[in-house]
């Protein structure tokens, strides 16, 4: 249906307008309200995430076989490469990138040059976070034309948060006689405009870096990207914030993962298992540092509110980009800016309740 007819429908009462647009999916962008469905990570149900209704999930948790890659350095932990797309072309796309460990030149007495393989890790010179963000864009968008990096800047709050966790790790390594393996963190975000096909896009990329100098290795971590057409980027930005902050980890999966890791390696396993524990602790206690992190991530994050889930009574942190937030017992969420818009009526359901902002 063309834009003229859509415009005419939107002039109707909010309820009728929402009903027609949602029922016929006329615009493909579910306005004035937007429904999000809680979905499991497809492969191992390691976590769940809120996804805009009708969007597609591709990828998920995967494992690296040390027998196929020449060693265990990328086999200690499960990896996740998950894309959430509005359409097959990924015109609007949120992606969680896998953590990859790299060995630096000089490892193994210098007998492994850049580009070679050392114990399952590519030998690659250390890259700080801004360098990594730029390189990741070039590797992701090989067909991009006229790229223009609007900004690439470090995230001091995220760096402090990671280093706080790794201070405990460094103390533990010192107690084990491995102080030379101390870890250091870096983090950055970049915003880039580019053309792909006939569309001008804007993309945001965020990544942390863990530098393990004493172990002659480094890795990227917590790497995310989000893109949308330039003229619609601001309208879709809140969707990224909702997805990013909605991740809920599966505790049972983590227990199984830790058990599997204990069976896969010795000292390398112990080191990486501790990293994972610290990562989980940082996520668990993220409310303590969230204000600092959000300050740094102002390029991509909108304001947030603390809501009280009417079904569980638990506190939930979510975007404040919409006036109304409804949730059902299964964790699906419906957002709206329209007075009187009720998802139970629109979607012929009965479980949605309006959430209130925590006082």
C-alpha positions as CSV (number, residue, x, y, z in Angstrom):
1,X,0.0,0.0,0.0
2,X,1.3,3.4,-0.9
3,X,2.3,6.2,1.5
4,X,-0.8,8.3,0.7
5,X,-3.2,5.5,1.9
6,X,-1.1,4.9,5.0
7,X,-1.2,8.7,5.8
8,X,-5.0,8.6,5.5
9,X,-5.3,5.7,7.8
10,X,-3.1,7.4,10.4
11,X,-5.6,10.3,10.5
12,X,-8.2,8.0,12.0
13,X,-8.6,7.5,15.7
14,X,-5.5,6.1,17.4
15,X,-7.2,2.8,18.1
16,X,-8.5,2.2,14.6
17,X,-5.2,3.5,13.1
18,X,-3.2,1.1,15.2
19,X,-5.5,-1.8,14.5
20,X,-5.4,-1.4,10.7
21,X,-1.7,-0.8,10.6
22,X,-0.8,-3.7,12.9
23,X,-3.3,-6.1,11.2
24,X,-2.2,-5.3,7.6
25,X,1.4,-4.5,8.5
26,X,1.1,-1.6,6.0
27,X,4.2,0.2,6.8
28,X,6.5,-2.6,7.9
29,X,7.5,-0.5,10.9
30,X,4.6,-1.3,13.3
31,X,3.7,2.2,14.5
32,X,2.4,3.9,16.5
33,X,3.1,1.0,19.0
34,X,5.9,-1.5,18.6
35,X,5.6,-5.1,19.9
36,X,8.7,-7.0,21.1
37,X,8.7,-10.7,21.6
38,X,11.1,-12.5,24.0
39,X,13.0,-15.1,22.1
40,X,15.6,-17.6,23.0
41,X,19.1,-17.7,21.4
42,X,18.4,-20.3,18.7
43,X,21.2,-22.9,19.1
44,X,21.6,-23.6,22.8
45,X,19.1,-21.3,24.6
46,X,22.0,-19.6,26.3
47,X,20.0,-16.4,26.8
48,X,16.8,-14.7,25.7
49,X,16.3,-11.3,24.1
50,X,13.5,-9.0,23.2
51,X,13.1,-8.9,19.4
52,X,10.7,-6.7,17.4
53,X,7.8,-8.8,16.2
54,X,8.4,-10.3,12.7
55,X,12.2,-9.8,12.8
56,X,14.5,-12.6,11.9
57,X,17.2,-14.3,14.0
58,X,20.3,-15.8,12.3
59,X,23.2,-17.6,13.9
60,X,23.7,-17.9,17.7
61,X,26.1,-19.9,19.9
62,X,28.8,-22.0,18.1
63,X,31.8,-24.0,19.2
64,X,35.3,-24.1,17.8
65,X,36.8,-27.6,17.5
66,X,40.5,-27.4,18.5
67,X,41.3,-30.4,16.3
68,X,40.1,-28.4,13.3
69,X,41.8,-25.1,14.1
70,X,45.2,-26.3,15.4
71,X,44.8,-25.7,19.1
72,X,42.6,-24.7,22.1
73,X,43.0,-20.9,22.4
74,X,39.6,-20.3,20.8
75,X,37.9,-23.5,22.1
76,X,37.7,-22.8,25.8
77,X,34.4,-21.0,25.7
78,X,31.3,-20.9,23.6
79,X,31.1,-18.1,21.1
80,X,28.1,-16.1,19.9
81,X,27.5,-14.6,16.4
82,X,23.8,-13.6,16.3
83,X,22.1,-11.2,13.8
84,X,18.6,-9.8,14.4
85,X,17.3,-8.4,11.1
86,X,14.2,-6.5,10.1
87,X,14.3,-8.2,6.7
88,X,16.5,-10.6,4.7
89,X,18.7,-7.8,3.4
90,X,19.4,-6.6,7.0
91,X,18.3,-3.0,6.2
92,X,17.9,-2.6,9.9
93,X,20.2,-5.0,11.8
94,X,21.4,-5.6,15.4
95,X,24.4,-8.0,15.7
96,X,26.2,-9.6,18.6
97,X,29.7,-10.5,17.4
98,X,31.8,-13.4,18.8
99,X,34.8,-12.9,21.1
100,X,37.9,-14.0,19.2
101,X,41.3,-14.6,20.8
102,X,44.4,-13.6,18.8
103,X,48.1,-14.3,19.4
104,X,50.6,-11.5,18.9
105,X,53.9,-11.7,16.9
106,X,56.7,-12.8,19.2
107,X,54.7,-15.7,20.7
108,X,56.5,-19.0,20.4
109,X,59.9,-17.3,20.3
110,X,59.0,-15.3,17.2
111,X,58.7,-18.3,15.0
112,X,55.0,-17.5,14.2
113,X,54.7,-14.5,11.9
114,X,51.6,-12.4,11.4
115,X,48.8,-14.3,9.6
116,X,50.0,-17.7,10.9
117,X,48.3,-19.9,13.4
118,X,49.4,-20.5,17.0
119,X,47.5,-23.0,19.1
120,X,44.2,-22.2,17.3
121,X,44.6,-18.4,17.3
122,X,45.5,-16.2,14.4
123,X,48.8,-14.3,14.9
124,X,47.7,-10.7,14.6
125,X,49.4,-7.5,16.0
126,X,47.6,-6.0,19.0
127,X,44.9,-3.5,18.1
128,X,43.5,-0.9,20.5
129,X,39.8,-0.5,20.6
130,X,39.5,2.4,18.1
131,X,41.6,0.5,15.6
132,X,39.6,-2.6,16.1
133,X,36.3,-0.8,15.6
134,X,37.5,0.6,12.3
135,X,38.9,-2.7,11.1
136,X,35.7,-4.5,12.0
137,X,33.7,-2.2,9.9
138,X,36.0,-2.7,6.9
139,X,35.7,-6.5,7.2
140,X,31.9,-6.5,7.7
141,X,31.0,-4.0,4.9
142,X,33.4,-4.9,2.1
143,X,30.9,-3.4,-0.4
144,X,30.5,-0.1,1.4
145,X,31.1,3.0,-0.7
146,X,32.0,6.5,0.5
147,X,32.4,5.6,4.2
148,X,32.6,8.5,6.5
149,X,33.5,7.9,10.2
150,X,31.7,10.6,12.1
151,X,33.5,9.7,15.3
152,X,35.5,7.0,16.9
153,X,36.0,7.6,20.6
154,X,37.0,5.6,23.7
155,X,34.5,4.8,26.4
156,X,36.2,5.6,29.7
157,X,33.3,4.3,31.9
158,X,33.3,0.9,30.1
159,X,37.1,0.7,30.4
160,X,36.9,1.4,34.1
161,X,34.2,-1.2,34.6
162,X,36.2,-3.8,32.8
163,X,39.5,-3.0,34.6
164,X,37.7,-3.1,37.9
165,X,36.7,-6.7,37.2
166,X,40.1,-7.6,35.9
167,X,41.8,-6.1,39.0
168,X,40.5,-9.2,40.8
169,X,41.8,-11.4,38.0
170,X,45.2,-9.8,38.1
171,X,45.4,-10.3,41.9
172,X,44.5,-14.0,41.4
173,X,47.1,-14.4,38.6
174,X,49.7,-12.9,40.9
175,X,48.8,-15.3,43.7
176,X,49.2,-18.1,41.2
177,X,52.6,-16.9,40.2
178,X,51.5,-15.6,36.9
179,X,51.6,-11.8,37.4
180,X,53.1,-11.4,33.9
181,X,49.8,-12.4,32.4
182,X,48.0,-9.4,33.8
183,X,45.0,-8.2,31.8
184,X,44.2,-4.6,30.7
185,X,41.1,-3.3,29.1
186,X,40.2,-0.9,26.3
187,X,36.8,0.0,24.8
188,X,35.5,2.3,22.0
189,X,32.5,3.2,19.9
190,X,32.4,4.3,16.3
191,X,29.7,5.9,14.1
192,X,30.1,5.6,10.4
193,X,27.9,6.6,7.4
194,X,28.3,4.7,4.1
195,X,26.4,3.7,1.0
196,X,25.5,0.1,0.1
197,X,23.6,-0.4,-3.1
198,X,21.3,2.6,-3.4
199,X,20.9,3.2,0.3
200,X,22.9,5.5,2.6
201,X,23.3,3.8,6.0
202,X,24.5,4.8,9.5
203,X,26.2,2.1,11.6
204,X,27.3,2.1,15.3
205,X,30.0,-0.4,16.4
206,X,31.0,-0.9,20.0
207,X,33.8,-3.2,21.3
208,X,35.9,-3.9,24.3
209,X,39.5,-5.2,24.0
210,X,41.3,-7.4,26.6
211,X,45.0,-7.2,26.3
212,X,46.9,-10.2,27.8
213,X,50.4,-8.9,27.2
214,X,52.2,-11.4,29.3
215,X,50.5,-14.3,27.5
216,X,51.2,-12.7,24.1
217,X,47.5,-12.6,23.2
218,X,44.5,-10.4,23.1
219,X,40.8,-10.6,22.3
220,X,37.8,-8.5,21.5
221,X,34.8,-8.8,23.8
222,X,31.2,-7.4,24.1
223,X,31.3,-6.4,20.5
224,X,28.0,-5.1,19.1
225,X,26.9,-3.4,15.9
226,X,23.6,-1.7,14.8
227,X,22.7,-0.2,11.4
228,X,19.7,1.4,9.8
229,X,19.1,3.7,6.8
230,X,20.5,7.1,7.6
231,X,17.1,8.8,7.3
232,X,15.5,6.4,9.7
233,X,18.4,5.8,12.1
234,X,17.2,7.9,14.9
235,X,13.7,6.3,14.7
236,X,15.2,2.8,15.1
237,X,17.9,3.7,17.7
238,X,15.6,2.9,20.6
239,X,15.1,-0.6,19.2
240,X,18.8,-1.3,19.6
241,X,18.7,0.0,23.2
242,X,15.7,-2.2,24.0
243,X,17.4,-5.3,22.5
244,X,20.8,-4.6,24.1
245,X,19.4,-4.1,27.6
246,X,16.9,-6.9,27.5
247,X,19.3,-9.9,27.4
248,X,18.6,-12.4,30.2
249,X,21.1,-15.2,30.6
250,X,20.1,-18.9,31.2
251,X,21.7,-19.9,34.5
252,X,21.5,-23.6,33.7
253,X,23.3,-23.1,30.5
254,X,26.1,-21.3,32.3
255,X,26.5,-24.2,34.7
256,X,26.8,-26.7,31.8
257,X,29.2,-24.4,30.0
258,X,31.4,-24.2,33.1
259,X,31.4,-27.9,33.5
260,X,32.3,-28.4,29.8
261,X,35.2,-26.0,30.1
262,X,36.6,-27.8,33.1
263,X,36.8,-30.9,30.9
264,X,38.5,-29.1,28.0
265,X,41.7,-27.5,29.3
266,X,44.0,-26.9,32.3
267,X,45.5,-23.5,33.0
268,X,44.1,-21.9,29.9
269,X,40.6,-23.1,31.0
270,X,41.1,-21.7,34.5
271,X,42.1,-18.3,33.1
272,X,39.2,-18.0,30.7
273,X,36.7,-19.4,33.2
274,X,37.7,-16.6,35.5
275,X,37.2,-14.0,32.8
276,X,33.7,-15.4,32.2
277,X,32.9,-15.2,35.9
278,X,34.0,-11.6,36.0
279,X,32.0,-10.8,32.9
280,X,28.9,-12.3,34.5
281,X,29.5,-10.3,37.7
282,X,29.8,-7.1,35.7
283,X,26.5,-7.8,34.0
284,X,24.9,-8.8,37.3
285,X,26.0,-5.6,38.9
286,X,25.8,-3.4,35.9
287,X,23.3,-1.1,37.6
288,X,26.2,0.2,39.8
289,X,28.1,1.4,36.8
290,X,25.3,1.9,34.3
291,X,25.1,5.7,34.7
292,X,28.8,6.1,33.8
293,X,28.6,3.6,30.9
294,X,25.4,5.3,29.5
295,X,27.2,8.7,29.7
296,X,29.9,7.3,27.5
297,X,27.5,5.6,25.2
298,X,25.4,8.6,24.5
299,X,25.9,8.1,20.8
300,X,23.7,5.0,20.8
301,X,21.8,4.9,24.0
302,X,18.6,6.7,24.8
303,X,17.4,7.5,28.3
304,X,16.3,4.7,30.6
305,X,13.7,4.1,33.2
306,X,13.3,1.5,36.0
307,X,9.9,-0.3,35.6
308,X,8.1,-2.7,38.0
309,X,6.9,-5.8,36.2
310,X,3.2,-6.2,37.1
311,X,3.4,-10.0,36.8
312,X,6.6,-10.7,38.8
313,X,7.0,-7.5,40.8
314,X,10.7,-7.4,39.8
315,X,12.5,-4.2,38.7
316,X,13.3,-4.0,35.0
317,X,15.5,-1.4,33.2
318,X,14.3,-0.3,29.8
319,X,14.1,2.6,27.4
320,X,12.1,5.7,28.2
321,X,11.6,6.4,24.4
322,X,7.9,5.5,24.7
323,X,5.1,6.8,26.9
324,X,3.6,3.4,27.6
325,X,5.2,0.0,28.1
326,X,3.0,-3.2,28.3
327,X,4.4,-6.7,29.3
328,X,2.8,-10.1,29.3
329,X,3.6,-13.1,31.5
330,X,5.9,-14.6,28.8
331,X,8.1,-11.5,28.8
332,X,6.9,-10.1,25.5
333,X,6.8,-6.2,25.5
334,X,4.6,-3.7,23.6
335,X,5.6,-0.1,23.4
336,X,3.4,2.8,22.4
337,X,3.1,6.6,22.4
338,X,-0.7,6.6,21.9
339,X,-3.2,7.2,24.7
340,X,-5.6,4.4,25.1
341,X,-3.7,2.0,22.8
342,X,-4.1,-1.5,24.3
343,X,-2.2,-4.5,22.8
344,X,-4.7,-7.0,24.2
345,X,-7.3,-5.5,21.9
346,X,-5.0,-5.0,18.9
347,X,-3.5,-8.5,19.1
348,X,-6.6,-10.3,20.5
349,X,-4.7,-11.3,23.7
350,X,-5.5,-11.0,27.4
351,X,-2.1,-11.1,29.2
352,X,-0.6,-7.7,28.6
353,X,-0.5,-5.3,31.6
354,X,0.8,-1.7,31.7
355,X,4.1,-1.4,33.6
356,X,4.7,1.5,35.9
357,X,7.9,3.5,36.4
358,X,9.6,2.7,39.7
359,X,9.3,5.7,42.1
